[in-house]
Structure formats: C-alpha cells, structure tokens
Amino acid sequence: MRKLFLILFFLLLPNVVSAACDDPLTDGVDYTNCRFSDGQDLQGSYLPNSNLTFASFIQVNFDKSIMMNSILAYGTFPESTFIRANLYESNLQGANFEKTDFTNANLTRVNFTGATLIEANFKNTNLMEANFTSSNMINASFEGANLIGATWTNGETCGPDSIGVCNK
C-alpha cells in the first residue's frame, strides 16, 4: 500500500521545471524573483514559455531573443533592449520598461496592463491587439508601429488605420 501511495504521489507531481537564479536561461524555466547582473548581453536568447515574474534585468540586451508566451510581469527591465525580439502573447503586466527599446519587435497580443513605458521606443514594432490599459506611456515613441486592434490606456480599441498612432 505504501508503494502504491508513493507511486501515485510522484505521478501526480506537477511537471514544472525550475532553476536557480544562476542557471543559464532556457525554454520554459521559472526564474521568479531572480535578480540578474545589470548590463548583460543576452542577445539571441531562447526563452519561450519562461516565467520571469518579479525578475530584474537592468540595461540588458535581449535583441533578437525568442520569448514567446513568457511572463515578465512585475519585472524590472529599464534601459534594456528588445530590438527584433519576439514576445508574441507574453505577459508584461505591471513591469518597468522605462527607456527600453522595442524597435522592430513582435509584440502581438502582449499584455502591458499597468506597465511603466516612460520614454520607451516602439519604432516599427508590431503591437497588434496589445493591451496598454492603465499603462504609463509618457513620451513613448510609436513611429511606424502597428497598433491595429490594440487596447489603449483608456480602454478604447485602436482602429484599422492605427499606424504610429492609435486612431479610434
């Protein structure tokens, strides 16, 4: 009976991969609450389905990284770069992206609810159906950005001619 209980216990354990904060970044790993060294070059990182909730990456280079379906909620990413990065359907809710560069990134369906985007650069970025509800976007640049179907800070949806600016 005891063996049966142990077998059932281990079979029912959730299949979650976790890592220590000093482990290398990889697919589907949980780095919740980790503080990484400032100024790192993580260009081309492969981090889809990862959990970076409350993580800290100050002045970090994530250019050309694959981070689809990842959670960066409530993290700290000021002055970082995500140039040509793919964050499709990621959750960036409540995170700090002050002075962050997202030029040419794929941010389709990204959740920016309550995020700090002060002076962020979204030049030529795909922001289709992104959610900016209650986010702080003072002096953010959207030159050439695709905002079609995005939910703006006031909860209104951007119309079909929303390139570079949210038109209702």
Backbone bond lengths (Angstrom), bond angles and torsions (degrees), N, CA, C in turn:
res aa  C-N    CA-C-N  psi(-1)  N-CA   C-N-CA  omega(-1)  CA-C   N-CA-C  phi
1 M - - - 1.450 - - 1.532 111.19 -
2 R 1.316 114.85 -40.95 1.464 118.95 -179.89 1.526 110.97 -63.59
3 K 1.351 117.04 -41.03 1.461 120.88 178.66 1.522 110.82 -62.95
4 L 1.304 116.53 -39.78 1.460 120.53 178.21 1.522 110.66 -63.24
5 F 1.319 116.10 -41.52 1.457 120.32 178.38 1.530 110.94 -62.88
6 L 1.319 117.92 -44.56 1.458 121.73 179.28 1.534 111.45 -63.97
7 I 1.310 117.04 -41.36 1.466 120.53 178.52 1.517 109.88 -62.53
8 L 1.321 117.37 -46.44 1.463 121.04 178.72 1.524 111.15 -62.99
9 F 1.323 117.32 -40.01 1.464 121.25 179.30 1.521 111.16 -59.17
10 F 1.322 117.64 -48.43 1.452 120.74 -178.31 1.523 112.91 -72.01
11 L 1.307 118.19 -29.76 1.459 120.86 176.75 1.520 111.99 -70.89
12 L 1.317 117.08 -29.97 1.452 121.21 -177.57 1.518 113.70 -90.82
13 L 1.316 118.26 -4.54 1.461 120.54 176.30 1.517 109.48 -62.67
14 P 1.332 117.15 138.39 1.469 118.18 178.77 1.519 111.51 -64.26
15 N 1.304 115.44 146.87 1.460 122.73 -178.88 1.519 110.14 -88.24
16 V 1.327 118.64 68.66 1.451 123.22 -176.91 1.519 108.91 -110.71
17 V 1.315 115.21 133.11 1.454 120.52 175.79 1.516 107.00 -96.25
18 S 1.298 117.13 129.53 1.451 118.96 176.41 1.524 108.34 -126.90
19 A 1.302 114.07 161.86 1.460 118.96 -176.62 1.507 109.97 -141.02
20 A 1.299 115.34 155.35 1.452 120.29 171.42 1.524 107.25 -77.99
21 C 1.298 116.10 156.32 1.466 120.27 -176.61 1.523 113.49 -61.69
22 D 1.313 118.25 -20.51 1.460 119.95 179.89 1.526 112.85 -95.75
23 D 1.335 117.21 2.30 1.464 120.38 176.00 1.527 109.64 -74.52
24 P 1.324 118.37 153.59 1.468 120.58 179.12 1.531 111.01 -65.91
25 L 1.323 115.66 147.48 1.460 121.43 178.19 1.521 109.57 -67.09
26 T 1.339 116.05 140.07 1.459 120.37 -179.69 1.519 110.48 -158.82
27 D 1.296 117.38 179.99 1.454 125.21 -176.92 1.533 112.37 -67.33
28 G 1.340 115.87 131.95 1.453 122.21 169.41 1.512 116.72 65.94
29 V 1.299 119.32 25.43 1.455 121.41 -177.47 1.529 110.53 -102.94
30 D 1.297 116.77 151.03 1.462 123.12 -178.50 1.526 110.09 -97.75
31 Y 1.342 115.73 112.23 1.465 122.23 177.40 1.522 110.34 -113.90
32 T 1.321 117.58 32.09 1.462 122.30 -178.80 1.527 110.56 -54.25
33 N 1.342 115.59 133.98 1.464 124.39 176.75 1.530 114.97 67.31
34 C 1.321 118.69 12.18 1.468 120.20 179.05 1.527 110.50 -81.34
35 R 1.297 116.47 143.91 1.461 122.02 174.56 1.518 107.02 -113.99
36 F 1.330 115.28 114.82 1.454 120.87 -178.36 1.525 109.68 -95.88
37 S 1.303 117.38 157.65 1.464 122.32 -178.89 1.522 110.71 -59.13
38 D 1.310 115.75 138.05 1.456 121.71 178.38 1.526 109.90 -68.11
39 G 1.335 115.54 148.05 1.457 121.50 173.28 1.518 115.45 74.55
40 Q 1.314 119.09 17.96 1.461 121.02 -179.20 1.525 111.78 -71.18
41 D 1.298 116.52 152.39 1.463 122.28 173.42 1.521 107.88 -103.37
42 L 1.347 115.26 99.64 1.462 121.02 179.37 1.524 110.29 -110.81
43 Q 1.325 115.60 29.40 1.457 121.26 -179.08 1.526 110.29 -55.23
44 G 1.343 115.31 134.90 1.461 120.88 177.36 1.516 114.41 75.55
45 S 1.323 117.93 16.35 1.469 120.84 179.69 1.528 111.19 -64.05
46 Y 1.301 116.49 148.76 1.463 123.21 178.62 1.524 107.75 -112.38
47 L 1.365 115.94 99.49 1.463 121.60 -174.16 1.526 113.92 -130.07
48 P 1.321 120.64 34.93 1.464 117.42 -178.84 1.525 110.41 -65.05
49 N 1.328 115.13 150.38 1.470 122.56 175.95 1.520 113.50 61.40
50 S 1.312 118.19 23.82 1.461 121.62 -178.62 1.522 111.31 -94.92
51 N 1.308 116.37 156.56 1.458 122.02 178.91 1.526 108.68 -112.30
52 L 1.344 115.18 111.02 1.457 121.73 178.88 1.530 109.71 -116.57
53 T 1.327 117.03 31.96 1.456 121.80 -179.29 1.526 110.12 -60.05
54 F 1.329 115.88 131.42 1.471 124.20 -179.42 1.533 112.85 60.58
55 A 1.335 118.42 17.82 1.464 121.08 177.66 1.527 110.00 -79.52
56 S 1.321 116.33 157.66 1.462 121.34 -179.39 1.522 110.15 -121.78
57 F 1.354 115.19 120.80 1.463 123.55 178.00 1.520 107.51 -134.68
58 I 1.297 119.59 86.90 1.463 123.02 -177.20 1.533 109.70 -91.56
59 Q 1.336 116.31 128.81 1.462 123.91 179.97 1.533 112.41 54.46
60 V 1.327 116.22 42.82 1.463 121.32 -177.85 1.525 110.10 -100.58
61 N 1.321 116.98 142.61 1.455 123.83 179.55 1.531 109.54 -93.85
62 F 1.351 115.50 108.91 1.464 122.33 175.42 1.530 110.29 -109.45
63 D 1.319 118.46 20.82 1.458 121.91 -177.90 1.526 110.48 -54.53
64 K 1.342 115.23 137.60 1.472 123.98 177.31 1.531 112.95 60.23
65 S 1.325 118.25 22.24 1.460 121.28 179.29 1.529 111.19 -83.55
66 I 1.305 116.36 153.06 1.459 123.55 175.91 1.528 106.24 -104.43
67 M 1.346 116.25 112.13 1.467 120.96 -176.50 1.535 110.74 -134.79
68 M 1.319 117.57 31.38 1.457 122.13 -177.53 1.526 110.96 -59.01
69 N 1.336 115.37 143.83 1.471 122.35 176.19 1.522 113.41 56.29
70 S 1.307 117.54 28.17 1.462 120.92 179.05 1.525 110.89 -96.43
71 I 1.309 116.03 161.56 1.460 121.87 178.87 1.524 108.22 -113.18
72 L 1.346 114.99 114.78 1.461 121.69 176.86 1.525 109.14 -115.37
73 A 1.312 117.00 20.17 1.459 123.26 -173.89 1.528 111.43 -58.55
74 Y 1.335 114.21 136.27 1.464 123.64 175.80 1.527 113.32 60.19
75 G 1.314 116.58 18.99 1.458 121.23 177.82 1.523 111.64 -84.56
76 T 1.316 115.91 173.65 1.454 123.23 -179.31 1.526 108.23 -119.97
77 F 1.354 116.20 111.63 1.457 122.35 -176.03 1.533 112.30 -132.06
78 P 1.335 120.75 33.86 1.467 119.83 -176.00 1.525 112.27 -64.86
79 E 1.339 114.23 144.61 1.454 122.82 177.24 1.522 113.55 57.96
80 S 1.332 116.82 22.95 1.460 121.20 176.01 1.524 109.05 -90.05
81 T 1.327 117.35 168.57 1.457 121.08 177.49 1.528 110.08 -125.03
82 F 1.334 114.14 137.15 1.457 123.30 177.77 1.534 108.41 -127.89
83 I 1.316 117.68 38.23 1.464 122.40 -176.78 1.533 109.05 -64.00
84 R 1.347 114.45 126.13 1.464 123.30 -178.79 1.527 113.32 58.30
85 A 1.324 117.93 22.95 1.464 121.46 176.97 1.525 110.22 -81.30
86 N 1.322 116.75 155.68 1.460 122.06 178.46 1.530 108.81 -112.74
87 L 1.351 115.28 106.24 1.463 121.50 178.41 1.529 110.38 -115.82
88 Y 1.313 117.71 31.50 1.454 123.96 -177.79 1.536 111.18 -46.80
89 E 1.329 115.90 126.67 1.463 124.29 177.51 1.530 114.23 55.32
90 S 1.322 117.78 31.94 1.463 121.07 177.36 1.524 110.58 -88.74
91 N 1.314 116.39 159.94 1.466 122.59 179.61 1.523 109.12 -106.93
92 L 1.345 115.39 110.66 1.466 122.07 179.77 1.527 110.14 -113.62
93 Q 1.302 116.31 22.66 1.461 123.23 -175.67 1.525 112.24 -56.04
94 G 1.352 115.61 130.08 1.454 121.66 173.69 1.516 115.53 68.84
95 A 1.324 118.33 6.92 1.465 120.99 -177.86 1.529 111.23 -83.92
96 N 1.329 116.19 161.71 1.457 122.60 179.58 1.529 109.14 -101.95
97 F 1.351 115.11 111.81 1.462 122.13 177.40 1.523 110.21 -120.31
98 E 1.312 117.17 37.30 1.459 121.23 -178.99 1.534 110.03 -62.12
99 K 1.342 115.75 129.10 1.469 124.09 179.18 1.534 112.54 59.07
100 T 1.325 116.51 30.66 1.456 121.44 179.18 1.520 109.76 -91.72
101 D 1.323 117.25 144.62 1.460 122.95 -177.57 1.531 110.62 -105.70
102 F 1.350 115.15 115.20 1.461 122.29 178.57 1.534 111.18 -110.23
103 T 1.306 119.49 24.07 1.464 123.00 -176.12 1.531 111.15 -50.91
104 N 1.353 115.47 129.02 1.467 123.36 176.57 1.529 114.32 60.07
105 A 1.317 118.61 20.50 1.467 121.28 -179.97 1.531 110.81 -82.78
106 N 1.323 116.22 156.91 1.459 121.72 172.86 1.527 107.55 -96.83
107 L 1.333 115.15 103.57 1.464 121.63 -179.82 1.532 109.93 -116.89
108 T 1.313 116.42 32.74 1.458 121.98 178.52 1.527 109.66 -60.55
109 R 1.336 115.27 129.22 1.473 123.67 177.61 1.528 114.23 59.43
110 V 1.324 117.46 25.66 1.463 121.02 177.83 1.527 109.23 -78.75
111 N 1.312 116.32 141.12 1.463 122.60 179.01 1.532 109.41 -96.09
112 F 1.353 115.67 107.23 1.464 122.53 177.43 1.540 110.41 -104.24
113 T 1.320 119.17 17.50 1.460 121.91 -175.96 1.530 111.04 -51.61
114 G 1.332 116.40 122.69 1.463 121.70 177.32 1.515 115.40 69.54
115 A 1.327 118.27 11.36 1.469 121.16 -178.66 1.531 111.15 -77.80
116 T 1.323 116.37 154.91 1.455 122.68 174.10 1.524 107.69 -95.75
117 L 1.344 115.26 113.46 1.467 121.89 -176.48 1.526 110.72 -122.79
118 I 1.323 116.60 32.19 1.462 122.00 -178.06 1.528 109.41 -61.46
119 E 1.343 116.22 125.30 1.462 124.51 179.54 1.530 113.56 57.95
120 A 1.339 117.89 24.00 1.467 120.95 175.72 1.520 109.68 -72.69
121 N 1.322 116.39 149.58 1.457 121.96 -179.25 1.531 109.23 -110.23
122 F 1.353 115.56 116.94 1.458 122.38 179.06 1.530 110.78 -114.15
123 K 1.310 118.51 30.33 1.462 122.26 -176.42 1.535 110.60 -57.97
124 N 1.349 114.95 125.90 1.468 122.90 177.77 1.525 114.06 55.84
125 T 1.311 116.97 29.14 1.460 122.53 -179.08 1.521 110.79 -90.56
126 N 1.325 116.95 145.39 1.457 121.30 174.79 1.523 108.25 -88.68
127 L 1.344 115.62 108.71 1.469 122.62 -179.20 1.528 111.08 -116.82
128 M 1.331 117.26 26.97 1.464 120.36 179.71 1.524 110.37 -55.84
129 E 1.321 115.19 128.43 1.466 123.61 176.70 1.530 113.74 60.07
130 A 1.336 117.55 19.92 1.469 120.43 174.22 1.526 108.55 -70.87
131 N 1.315 116.77 155.40 1.464 121.71 -178.49 1.529 109.54 -115.36
132 F 1.359 115.59 113.40 1.458 122.10 179.93 1.528 111.75 -107.02
133 T 1.314 118.83 16.40 1.461 121.94 -176.44 1.526 110.75 -52.12
134 S 1.325 115.61 126.67 1.476 123.61 176.08 1.524 114.44 61.68
135 S 1.321 118.39 17.22 1.469 118.91 177.99 1.531 109.78 -85.15
136 N 1.329 116.07 156.53 1.458 122.72 -179.97 1.523 107.79 -99.84
137 M 1.358 116.18 108.09 1.464 120.84 -174.70 1.527 112.45 -118.00
138 I 1.315 118.66 36.78 1.459 122.10 -179.77 1.529 109.41 -59.07
139 N 1.339 115.57 126.21 1.465 123.79 177.83 1.530 114.35 58.74
140 A 1.331 118.21 24.30 1.465 120.49 174.59 1.527 108.58 -75.35
141 S 1.326 117.01 146.57 1.457 122.61 -178.52 1.529 110.26 -107.36
142 F 1.345 115.39 127.87 1.462 121.40 -179.39 1.534 111.39 -120.65
143 E 1.317 118.20 27.28 1.464 122.30 -177.32 1.540 110.53 -56.30
144 G 1.330 116.01 119.21 1.457 121.92 177.77 1.518 115.05 72.63
145 A 1.344 118.66 4.00 1.470 121.69 -178.19 1.523 111.23 -74.30
146 N 1.314 116.72 142.04 1.457 123.17 177.23 1.531 108.25 -87.38
147 L 1.337 115.82 107.74 1.467 121.67 -178.19 1.531 112.12 -109.06
148 I 1.318 117.36 16.12 1.463 121.00 -177.67 1.533 110.09 -61.41
149 G 1.331 115.65 124.47 1.459 121.75 178.33 1.517 114.69 78.34
150 A 1.331 117.57 1.84 1.467 120.33 178.79 1.525 109.98 -71.38
151 T 1.320 116.98 147.60 1.456 122.05 174.95 1.519 107.14 -94.62
152 W 1.354 115.45 118.99 1.459 120.93 -175.39 1.518 111.21 -79.04
153 T 1.325 117.45 173.49 1.467 123.44 -175.95 1.523 112.91 -55.79
154 N 1.320 117.37 -29.94 1.466 121.27 -179.54 1.529 112.62 -90.08
155 G 1.312 117.87 4.19 1.462 122.03 178.11 1.512 114.74 91.27
156 E 1.348 118.03 -4.11 1.459 120.93 179.11 1.528 110.61 -82.43
157 T 1.324 115.68 149.34 1.462 121.82 -179.14 1.523 110.32 -91.36
158 C 1.314 116.52 134.54 1.467 121.48 178.13 1.529 109.28 -73.64
159 G 1.327 115.65 140.27 1.457 122.11 -176.55 1.516 114.05 -80.03
160 P 1.349 116.30 -176.88 1.464 122.17 -174.65 1.527 114.81 -71.02
161 D 1.329 119.10 -11.81 1.464 120.83 178.23 1.531 111.16 -109.49
162 S 1.311 116.69 35.89 1.470 121.92 -175.42 1.524 111.96 -98.06
163 I 1.322 115.47 76.45 1.455 121.15 174.30 1.524 107.60 -112.69
164 G 1.317 117.13 115.26 1.456 122.54 -179.06 1.504 114.15 85.06
165 V 1.321 117.58 -18.12 1.459 122.27 178.88 1.532 108.10 -153.65
166 C 1.330 116.52 148.15 1.459 120.98 179.58 1.527 109.25 -84.18
167 N 1.322 116.01 106.68 1.456 121.77 175.81 1.523 108.32 -102.11
168 K 1.328 114.27 134.32 1.476 119.28 -178.15 1.500 111.16 -74.67
